[in-house]
Amino acid sequence: MSNYQKGRRVEYEVAQVFKNAGWTVTRAASSKGPFDLIATKITVENEKKVYFVVLMQVKSEKLPSTQ
């Protein structure tokens, strides 16, 4: 699996976590810019709309062994 494929897979996994929590997620395919994912959510608090935006740069790397 190439680095691109690994990175894309992790981006989709992170996006799914946000989607499952009720966020709308946009992936910047082949992104060379500062953000891979943009997540947005609108809620209503005290009869006012509150807008949330999360800009993400997703990295995938092998975690060190615990042995």
N, C-alpha and C positions, 0 to 999 in steps of 0.2 A: 504494500500500500504506500503510495507516495505521500510526501508531506502535505501536499495540497488536499489529498483525499482525507488524511487524518484530521487536518484543520477543519475541513468542511463538515466531517462527521461530528466533531465536537461542537461546532457552531449549531448544527441541527439539534443536538442534544440540549444545549443551553436554551435555544429558542423554544423547544418543547416544554421545558420547565416553566418558562415565563407564560407560554400559551395556556398551560394547565392551570396557572394561577389567575387567568382572566386577562392577560395582557395581549395587545396586538403587537406582533413582531415582524419587522422587515429585515431581510438579509441583503446586504450589499454584495452581490455575487462578484467574484474576482476582485474584491476590494483591495486597492492599493492605498486607500485613504486611511484616516485615523480610526474609523469604526467599521466593525464587521456586522453588528446587529444594532437595531434601534427598536426599543420596546416602549410602547405608550399605553397609558391607561387613564381613563377619566372616571372620577368618582364624584359623588355629591355629598358634601358635608355642610351642615347648617344651611341648607337650601342654596348652596353655591357650588358651582362646578370647580373641581380641583384637577388640574392636569399634571400627570407625572410622565417624565421622559427619562429613559435610561439609555445611554450611549455606551456600547461595549466593544472592546477589542479583545477577542477570544484567542487564547493561546492553548496549545496542546503540547504537553511534554510528559516524558516518562517520569513517574514518581520514583524516588530512590527506594531501594529495597529496605525492608524493616529488619532484615537478618543481620 
